[in-house]
Amino acid sequence: MNLPAIVALLNYRKSRILRMAEAALPETQFRAFRGLVLDEFGREGLERDLERLMAEREQGNGPGRPIRAKEGGAP
């Protein structure tokens, strides 16, 4: 995985979401929404989580293989 490429894709999508919200929401609601989006998906949210996961994976402390659901649903 390439963290800068992932962050670039994330930034592109954040920008699209924020442009649509700016067109649709009153200014005060847009400012609140923008703050939420940037908090959750920006440097203090998802980006930080991705950096941590990438560092863990590089150190060999990652979660390993994904857990797959059993046939027939959850136990």
N, CA, C and O atoms as CSV, one atom per row, in Angstrom:
chain,resi,resn,atom,element,x,y,z
A,1,MET,N,N,0.834,-1.186,0.000
A,1,MET,CA,C,0.000,0.000,0.000
A,1,MET,C,C,0.877,1.247,0.000
A,1,MET,O,O,1.970,1.258,0.567
A,2,ASN,N,N,0.385,2.277,-0.637
A,2,ASN,CA,C,1.115,3.525,-0.752
A,2,ASN,C,C,0.287,4.616,-0.080
A,2,ASN,O,O,-0.699,5.089,-0.645
A,3,LEU,N,N,0.685,5.013,1.118
A,3,LEU,CA,C,-0.091,5.976,1.902
A,3,LEU,C,C,-0.324,7.298,1.177
A,3,LEU,O,O,-1.455,7.783,1.190
A,4,PRO,N,N,0.675,7.909,0.546
A,4,PRO,CA,C,0.401,9.164,-0.157
A,4,PRO,C,C,-0.660,9.012,-1.257
A,4,PRO,O,O,-1.463,9.922,-1.460
A,5,ALA,N,N,-0.675,7.896,-1.955
A,5,ALA,CA,C,-1.684,7.669,-2.996
A,5,ALA,C,C,-3.073,7.518,-2.379
A,5,ALA,O,O,-4.055,8.025,-2.922
A,6,ILE,N,N,-3.154,6.827,-1.255
A,6,ILE,CA,C,-4.439,6.658,-0.570
A,6,ILE,C,C,-4.955,8.004,-0.086
A,6,ILE,O,O,-6.136,8.312,-0.249
A,7,VAL,N,N,-4.083,8.808,0.508
A,7,VAL,CA,C,-4.473,10.131,1.012
A,7,VAL,C,C,-4.912,11.033,-0.145
A,7,VAL,O,O,-5.860,11.804,0.003
A,8,ALA,N,N,-4.238,10.946,-1.288
A,8,ALA,CA,C,-4.637,11.750,-2.449
A,8,ALA,C,C,-6.041,11.374,-2.916
A,8,ALA,O,O,-6.845,12.251,-3.230
A,9,LEU,N,N,-6.338,10.088,-2.962
A,9,LEU,CA,C,-7.686,9.650,-3.337
A,9,LEU,C,C,-8.713,10.116,-2.313
A,9,LEU,O,O,-9.802,10.561,-2.675
A,10,LEU,N,N,-8.370,10.014,-1.062
A,10,LEU,CA,C,-9.260,10.461,0.008
A,10,LEU,C,C,-9.516,11.965,-0.097
A,10,LEU,O,O,-10.655,12.409,0.047
A,11,ASN,N,N,-8.477,12.743,-0.343
A,11,ASN,CA,C,-8.634,14.196,-0.475
A,11,ASN,C,C,-9.521,14.559,-1.651
A,11,ASN,O,O,-10.336,15.477,-1.553
A,12,TYR,N,N,-9.375,13.853,-2.756
A,12,TYR,CA,C,-10.214,14.108,-3.926
A,12,TYR,C,C,-11.690,13.894,-3.577
A,12,TYR,O,O,-12.541,14.709,-3.934
A,13,ARG,N,N,-11.981,12.810,-2.889
A,13,ARG,CA,C,-13.368,12.514,-2.538
A,13,ARG,C,C,-13.910,13.463,-1.470
A,13,ARG,O,O,-15.082,13.837,-1.509
A,14,LYS,N,N,-13.067,13.850,-0.526
A,14,LYS,CA,C,-13.490,14.855,0.466
A,14,LYS,C,C,-13.872,16.153,-0.225
A,14,LYS,O,O,-14.880,16.772,0.115
A,15,SER,N,N,-13.071,16.559,-1.191
A,15,SER,CA,C,-13.353,17.799,-1.923
A,15,SER,C,C,-14.683,17.718,-2.655
A,15,SER,O,O,-15.455,18.676,-2.647
A,16,ARG,N,N,-14.953,16.593,-3.282
A,16,ARG,CA,C,-16.226,16.431,-3.995
A,16,ARG,C,C,-17.405,16.503,-3.031
A,16,ARG,O,O,-18.402,17.168,-3.311
A,17,ILE,N,N,-17.291,15.825,-1.912
A,17,ILE,CA,C,-18.362,15.848,-0.909
A,17,ILE,C,C,-18.590,17.265,-0.407
A,17,ILE,O,O,-19.731,17.711,-0.287
A,18,LEU,N,N,-17.504,17.971,-0.115
A,18,LEU,CA,C,-17.636,19.329,0.412
A,18,LEU,C,C,-18.197,20.300,-0.621
A,18,LEU,O,O,-18.949,21.205,-0.259
A,19,ARG,N,N,-17.853,20.138,-1.889
A,19,ARG,CA,C,-18.432,21.001,-2.927
A,19,ARG,C,C,-19.942,20.795,-3.031
A,19,ARG,O,O,-20.693,21.763,-3.159
A,20,MET,N,N,-20.383,19.558,-2.976
A,20,MET,CA,C,-21.819,19.278,-3.043
A,20,MET,C,C,-22.537,19.837,-1.808
A,20,MET,O,O,-23.614,20.421,-1.919
A,21,ALA,N,N,-21.942,19.655,-0.660
A,21,ALA,CA,C,-22.554,20.157,0.570
A,21,ALA,C,C,-22.614,21.679,0.566
A,21,ALA,O,O,-23.600,22.259,1.021
A,22,GLU,N,N,-21.585,22.322,0.064
A,22,GLU,CA,C,-21.572,23.787,0.023
A,22,GLU,C,C,-22.688,24.317,-0.876
A,22,GLU,O,O,-23.285,25.356,-0.592
A,23,ALA,N,N,-22.960,23.599,-1.954
A,23,ALA,CA,C,-24.021,24.019,-2.869
A,23,ALA,C,C,-25.405,23.775,-2.284
A,23,ALA,O,O,-26.361,24.466,-2.636
A,24,ALA,N,N,-25.515,22.792,-1.389
A,24,ALA,CA,C,-26.830,22.379,-0.907
A,24,ALA,C,C,-27.213,22.940,0.462
A,24,ALA,O,O,-28.399,23.029,0.780
A,25,LEU,N,N,-26.237,23.313,1.264
A,25,LEU,CA,C,-26.522,23.704,2.646
A,25,LEU,C,C,-26.374,25.202,2.857
A,25,LEU,O,O,-25.582,25.855,2.177
A,26,PRO,N,N,-27.135,25.747,3.800
A,26,PRO,CA,C,-26.891,27.138,4.219
A,26,PRO,C,C,-25.476,27.235,4.806
A,26,PRO,O,O,-24.918,26.242,5.274
A,27,GLU,N,N,-24.911,28.434,4.774
A,27,GLU,CA,C,-23.512,28.620,5.166
A,27,GLU,C,C,-23.188,28.076,6.555
A,27,GLU,O,O,-22.170,27.406,6.729
A,28,THR,N,N,-24.033,28.350,7.542
A,28,THR,CA,C,-23.722,27.891,8.904
A,28,THR,C,C,-23.756,26.367,8.993
A,28,THR,O,O,-22.925,25.772,9.680
A,29,GLN,N,N,-24.694,25.735,8.315
A,29,GLN,CA,C,-24.734,24.269,8.322
A,29,GLN,C,C,-23.548,23.699,7.563
A,29,GLN,O,O,-22.974,22.688,7.968
A,30,PHE,N,N,-23.178,24.346,6.458
A,30,PHE,CA,C,-22.028,23.872,5.697
A,30,PHE,C,C,-20.758,23.937,6.533
A,30,PHE,O,O,-19.962,22.998,6.512
A,31,ARG,N,N,-20.550,25.025,7.267
A,31,ARG,CA,C,-19.338,25.139,8.096
A,31,ARG,C,C,-19.273,24.016,9.122
A,31,ARG,O,O,-18.208,23.447,9.361
A,32,ALA,N,N,-20.424,23.698,9.733
A,32,ALA,CA,C,-20.452,22.605,10.709
A,32,ALA,C,C,-20.174,21.264,10.025
A,32,ALA,O,O,-19.414,20.447,10.544
A,33,PHE,N,N,-20.782,21.044,8.875
A,33,PHE,CA,C,-20.577,19.802,8.133
A,33,PHE,C,C,-19.130,19.663,7.679
A,33,PHE,O,O,-18.541,18.587,7.774
A,34,ARG,N,N,-18.564,20.761,7.185
A,34,ARG,CA,C,-17.162,20.756,6.737
A,34,ARG,C,C,-16.240,20.374,7.894
A,34,ARG,O,O,-15.325,19.567,7.731
A,35,GLY,N,N,-16.490,20.959,9.056
A,35,GLY,CA,C,-15.684,20.624,10.226
A,35,GLY,C,C,-15.767,19.152,10.579
A,35,GLY,O,O,-14.759,18.525,10.904
A,36,LEU,N,N,-16.970,18.604,10.515
A,36,LEU,CA,C,-17.157,17.179,10.808
A,36,LEU,C,C,-16.415,16.303,9.807
A,36,LEU,O,O,-15.706,15.375,10.196
A,37,VAL,N,N,-16.576,16.597,8.516
A,37,VAL,CA,C,-15.916,15.801,7.476
A,37,VAL,C,C,-14.402,15.856,7.649
A,37,VAL,O,O,-13.732,14.826,7.585
A,38,LEU,N,N,-13.866,17.044,7.867
A,38,LEU,CA,C,-12.413,17.162,8.003
A,38,LEU,C,C,-11.906,16.522,9.291
A,38,LEU,O,O,-10.811,15.961,9.304
A,39,ASP,N,N,-12.678,16.593,10.370
A,39,ASP,CA,C,-12.280,15.926,11.616
A,39,ASP,C,C,-12.263,14.409,11.437
A,39,ASP,O,O,-11.327,13.742,11.877
A,40,GLU,N,N,-13.278,13.872,10.804
A,40,GLU,CA,C,-13.400,12.415,10.675
A,40,GLU,C,C,-12.474,11.829,9.620
A,40,GLU,O,O,-11.912,10.752,9.824
A,41,PHE,N,N,-12.305,12.520,8.491
A,41,PHE,CA,C,-11.559,11.951,7.377
A,41,PHE,C,C,-10.224,12.630,7.132
A,41,PHE,O,O,-9.492,12.228,6.228
A,42,GLY,N,N,-9.886,13.650,7.912
A,42,GLY,CA,C,-8.656,14.403,7.713
A,42,GLY,C,C,-7.508,13.898,8.561
A,42,GLY,O,O,-7.489,12.744,8.989
A,43,ARG,N,N,-6.543,14.788,8.797
A,43,ARG,CA,C,-5.307,14.426,9.497
A,43,ARG,C,C,-5.526,13.932,10.926
A,43,ARG,O,O,-4.721,13.161,11.447
A,44,GLU,N,N,-6.594,14.367,11.547
A,44,GLU,CA,C,-6.855,13.952,12.932
A,44,GLU,C,C,-7.805,12.754,13.014
A,44,GLU,O,O,-8.124,12.292,14.110
A,45,GLY,N,N,-8.250,12.258,11.879
A,45,GLY,CA,C,-9.207,11.153,11.867
A,45,GLY,C,C,-8.677,9.978,11.071
A,45,GLY,O,O,-7.715,9.321,11.469
A,46,LEU,N,N,-9.314,9.723,9.946
A,46,LEU,CA,C,-8.977,8.559,9.126
A,46,LEU,C,C,-7.532,8.579,8.638
A,46,LEU,O,O,-6.881,7.535,8.609
A,47,GLU,N,N,-7.024,9.741,8.258
A,47,GLU,CA,C,-5.634,9.787,7.790
A,47,GLU,C,C,-4.670,9.316,8.880
A,47,GLU,O,O,-3.727,8.577,8.596
A,48,ARG,N,N,-4.900,9.738,10.116
A,48,ARG,CA,C,-4.052,9.299,11.225
A,48,ARG,C,C,-4.189,7.786,11.441
A,48,ARG,O,O,-3.200,7.090,11.673
A,49,ASP,N,N,-5.423,7.293,11.363
A,49,ASP,CA,C,-5.649,5.855,11.511
A,49,ASP,C,C,-4.928,5.065,10.421
A,49,ASP,O,O,-4.326,4.026,10.695
A,50,LEU,N,N,-4.989,5.557,9.192
A,50,LEU,CA,C,-4.296,4.876,8.091
A,50,LEU,C,C,-2.783,4.884,8.307
A,50,LEU,O,O,-2.116,3.878,8.066
A,51,GLU,N,N,-2.247,6.002,8.756
A,51,GLU,CA,C,-0.807,6.067,9.034
A,51,GLU,C,C,-0.417,5.047,10.096
A,51,GLU,O,O,0.604,4.370,9.971
A,52,ARG,N,N,-1.233,4.941,11.141
A,52,ARG,CA,C,-0.948,3.986,12.214
A,52,ARG,C,C,-1.006,2.553,11.689
A,52,ARG,O,O,-0.130,1.743,11.992
A,53,LEU,N,N,-2.034,2.241,10.902
A,53,LEU,CA,C,-2.169,0.889,10.355
A,53,LEU,C,C,-1.006,0.543,9.430
A,53,LEU,O,O,-0.488,-0.573,9.463
A,54,MET,N,N,-0.601,1.501,8.609
A,54,MET,CA,C,0.525,1.266,7.703
A,54,MET,C,C,1.810,1.026,8.497
A,54,MET,O,O,2.594,0.142,8.150
A,55,ALA,N,N,2.030,1.798,9.550
A,55,ALA,CA,C,3.226,1.624,10.369
A,55,ALA,C,C,3.212,0.260,11.043
A,55,ALA,O,O,4.242,-0.411,11.105
A,56,GLU,N,N,2.054,-0.157,11.549
A,56,GLU,CA,C,1.944,-1.472,12.180
A,56,GLU,C,C,2.226,-2.578,11.174
A,56,GLU,O,O,2.914,-3.551,11.485
A,57,ARG,N,N,1.700,-2.426,9.986
A,57,ARG,CA,C,1.896,-3.440,8.956
A,57,ARG,C,C,3.366,-3.540,8.571
A,57,ARG,O,O,3.893,-4.638,8.390
A,58,GLU,N,N,4.030,-2.386,8.446
A,58,GLU,CA,C,5.449,-2.387,8.088
A,58,GLU,C,C,6.308,-3.018,9.177
A,58,GLU,O,O,7.346,-3.608,8.877
A,59,GLN,N,N,5.895,-2.905,10.427
A,59,GLN,CA,C,6.636,-3.481,11.540
A,59,GLN,C,C,6.303,-4.954,11.751
A,59,GLN,O,O,6.908,-5.615,12.595
A,60,GLY,N,N,5.351,-5.464,10.995
A,60,GLY,CA,C,4.959,-6.861,11.139
A,60,GLY,C,C,3.971,-7.093,12.261
A,60,GLY,O,O,3.747,-8.237,12.658
A,61,ASN,N,N,3.369,-6.023,12.787
A,61,ASN,CA,C,2.406,-6.155,13.875
A,61,ASN,C,C,0.972,-6.006,13.396
A,61,ASN,O,O,0.062,-5.803,14.200
A,62,GLY,N,N,0.770,-6.106,12.091
A,62,GLY,CA,C,-0.569,-5.905,11.530
A,62,GLY,C,C,-1.523,-7.014,11.910
A,62,GLY,O,O,-1.130,-7.996,12.541
A,63,PRO,N,N,-2.760,-6.859,11.531
A,63,PRO,CA,C,-3.786,-7.818,11.921
A,63,PRO,C,C,-3.704,-9.146,11.194
A,63,PRO,O,O,-4.408,-10.083,11.571
A,64,GLY,N,N,-2.871,-9.267,10.164
A,64,GLY,CA,C,-2.782,-10.526,9.442
A,64,GLY,C,C,-3.899,-10.659,8.433
A,64,GLY,O,O,-4.377,-9.671,7.875
A,65,ARG,N,N,-4.313,-11.911,8.205
A,65,ARG,CA,C,-5.363,-12.147,7.218
A,65,ARG,C,C,-6.695,-11.648,7.717
A,65,ARG,O,O,-6.952,-11.661,8.921
A,66,PRO,N,N,-7.560,-11.201,6.795
A,66,PRO,CA,C,-8.892,-10.777,7.209
A,66,PRO,C,C,-9.713,-11.959,7.700
A,66,PRO,O,O,-9.543,-13.080,7.222
A,67,ILE,N,N,-10.590,-11.711,8.640
A,67,ILE,CA,C,-11.472,-12.747,9.153
A,67,ILE,C,C,-12.689,-12.806,8.247
A,67,ILE,O,O,-13.326,-11.787,7.979
A,68,ARG,N,N,-13.002,-13.988,7.782
A,68,ARG,CA,C,-14.131,-14.150,6.876
A,68,ARG,C,C,-15.319,-14.715,7.657
A,68,ARG,O,O,-15.162,-15.507,8.586
A,69,ALA,N,N,-16.505,-14.281,7.250
A,69,ALA,CA,C,-17.720,-14.775,7.894
A,69,ALA,C,C,-17.917,-16.252,7.577
A,69,ALA,O,O,-17.581,-16.710,6.485
A,70,LYS,N,N,-18.455,-16.982,8.524
A,70,LYS,CA,C,-18.749,-18.401,8.311
A,70,LYS,C,C,-20.003,-18.519,7.468
A,70,LYS,O,O,-20.863,-17.639,7.471
A,71,GLU,N,N,-20.088,-19.628,6.747
A,71,GLU,CA,C,-21.302,-19.873,5.976
A,71,GLU,C,C,-22.467,-20.013,6.920
A,71,GLU,O,O,-22.342,-20.595,7.998
A,72,GLY,N,N,-23.603,-19.477,6.514
A,72,GLY,CA,C,-24.802,-19.595,7.339
A,72,GLY,C,C,-24.957,-18.469,8.336
A,72,GLY,O,O,-25.885,-18.486,9.144
A,73,GLY,N,N,-24.066,-17.490,8.298
A,73,GLY,CA,C,-24.205,-16.348,9.193
A,73,GLY,C,C,-23.337,-16.453,10.433
A,73,GLY,O,O,-22.529,-17.370,10.577
A,74,ALA,N,N,-23.523,-15.501,11.315
A,74,ALA,CA,C,-22.731,-15.421,12.532
A,74,ALA,C,C,-23.122,-16.526,13.496
A,74,ALA,O,O,-24.262,-16.988,13.468
A,75,PRO,N,N,-22.206,-16.959,14.343
A,75,PRO,CA,C,-22.534,-18.023,15.316
A,75,PRO,C,C,-23.521,-17.556,16.352
A,75,PRO,O,O,-23.898,-18.324,17.236
